[in-house]
């Protein structure tokens, strides 16, 4: 299954990393690896997430740090739309 990221998701992932890296480089690496691991699991099992109120959009919660990964399955691929921490407001 092909994996693609929206510009927003890539920007959000980069922001998470940069914010944490200033405080603890190892923590930033761990969080990024955990988010990527969650997304990698989705590639083989896209049905792991729950449907949201938005048509076709699923969400899965990354277990270690509580980041929410919003994604769609379309055209035979996995499309990551946005990545937010559980404490952040969900932007539409």
N, C-alpha and C positions, 0 to 999 in steps of 0.2 A: 504494500500500500504506500503510495506516494505521500510525503509529508510536506505541507506548505504552511507558512506563517503569514498573517497579515502584517502590514507595517506597524500597526498599533501593538500587536503581540510582541514583535521583535523589539520595539521601543520600550515596552513595559518590562520585558525580560532584561534588557540592558540597564534600565533604571534601577531595578531591584539589585542587580549585581553591583552597579556603581555605588549605590547608597550603602550597601553592606560592606563593600570592599574598603571604603573609607574607615570603617569601624573595625572590621576584622576580615582580612583577606581569606582566611581559611573558612570562615562562616559563609562568605560570599560564594566560594567554590562549592561548598556543601549544598547550599540552597539551590544553586543553579543545576548541580548534578541531580538533585532530587526532583526538580521540576522536569528536567529532560528525561529522567527515568520514567516518570509518570506518563509523559507524552509518548515515549517509546512503547510502553505497555499498550497504549491506545492504538498504536499502529497494528498490533496483532489482535486486539480485542476492543474494537471501537464502541461496542455496546456497554462498556463498563460505566460510562457516565450516565447521568440522569438527564432526561429532557427538561428544558427550561420552558418558560412561558413564550419564548420567541420560537416561532416555527423552525424546526430543523436544527436548532442549537442545543447542544448538550453541554453539561458541565461535569467535571470531575474534580474532586478535592485532593490535592497532593497531600499525602498523609503526614509527612514530617513537619512541615512548616505552615500548613493550612492555606496554601495558595490555590486559587480556583482557576482552572484552565477551561475556558469556553472554546468549543470547537464544533465543526460541522463535518459530516461525512458526505462528500459529493464527488461526482465524476471519478469514482474509484479511489479517492484519496482522502486523507485527513487534513483538514484546514483549521489551524489554530487561530482563533479570532482575537482573543485577549487573555491576559494573565493578570489576576488581581489577588492581593492578599485578602483573607477573610474579613479583615477589619475595614477594608476600603469599600466605599460605595460603588455599586455596580454602575458603570457609565453605559449609557445607551447610545 
